[in-house]
Amino acid sequence: MTDDTAYTTVELHGGPLDGSTAPVTLDGDEQWTAIITDGCAYRGGRSVYASDAAGRWVWQGDVPWDAM
């Protein structure tokens, strides 16, 4: 079985992962990712990044683990 999912690496802007890079999938209409990080406002939670109109991946906020 092969994985045909398309990925790209993006630079993250703002929030606890500012300046880091992360792989994201390119399928679907929603362009966002939620990444577990020690810098998150919630222990064990995730920092959410989404693509803006210019294509930059910008921090949207932090969410608890069970919020999504």
RAMOKA-V33936 format. One line per field, one symbol per residue. ss: DSSP state (a for helix, b for strand, c for the rest). phi: phi as a letter, one per 20 degrees, with the letter a starting at -180 (. if undefined). A space follows every 50 residues. Layout:
ss: ???
phi: ???
This chain:
ss: ccccccbbbbbbbcaaacccbbbbbccccccbbbbbcccccccccbbbbb bcccccbbbbbbbcaaac
phi: .ddefecbdceecnmfdgnfdbfcedeneedbbcdfbfeffdgmecedcc fefenfedfdpdcfgeed
